[in-house]
């Protein structure tokens, strides 16, 4: 039975059976003529889907709706959705996705193009592929410069705190002691902090999940002394505070590190303290232990580190080193 339109309130809806499947929905319009055109379009799409498979009618806009409905992270999606709109997913190639990244972020570094354009686009398409709506897609990433990341240390954090406004100093300490990303830290509200249990709820925007992190006593005291007239760390986003952050570094006479280096310091020092990558990933909100190990597992340059294998420095071993007598005859 072809789709028919009917009015519900001020808006026309459509309903009927096409290729053995019941279809119904809103046209979103009070115009009967436009509603009939929309119904005809949906009927044609249904027949095409039945005859040629779901891939024949799946648009990127459809794929994005399914991705959002699955409660996946919506970070960076708006610009991507505006770019592809109703382009059929089957017509989107890896090369086209790379070109989109260049057009959306013409002045960005390769890492930004990968993270903000290629990764989310690929994630949306491959989410549909898991439901057999389209084939999966592989996209060659832009080659990133391998820069050595310098992790912040606890001494660096204390020096920064000593020369910063209270809310900014506590922000650096918060990221170092919880492993929070800068965006996650800035999103924390007072009702996310539980002073009784010494924990904080961190909404992990990058991985689309939440975790509860422990707040060490020194951080609890610092947070308790902040005014409650607004959010703990005040700034709305990273761009509004980064220039202030750099000024504090120079005023303190310490290396100018980015806010992310505090999260970097969390992982690096947890690993060096002997905690395994699985534990570090869980406590710091990383998706996989492998990422923690590969990104933050810096080698210790001190060659005497092997003395720790015995648990005691050689100089403290009992008794002098005995010489083996020469073998006579």
Buried (B, 14 or more C-beta within 10 A) or exposed (E): EEBEBEEEEEEBBBBBEBEEEEBEEEBEBEEEEBBBBBBBEBBEBBEBBBEEBBBBBBBBBBBBEBBBEEEBBBBBBEEBBEBBEEBBBBEBEBEBBBEBBEEBBEEBEBBBBBBBBBBBBBEBBBBBBEEEBBEEBEBEBBEEEEEEBBBBBEEBBBBBBEBBEBBBBBBBBBBBBBBBBBBBBBBBEEEBBEEEEBBBBBBBBBBBEEBEBEBEEEBBEBBEEBEEEEBBBBBEEBEEBBEEBEEBBEEBEBEEBBBBBBBBBBBBBBBEEEBEBEBBBBBBBBEEBEEBBEEBEBEEEEEEEEBEEEEEEEEEEEEEEEEEEEEEE
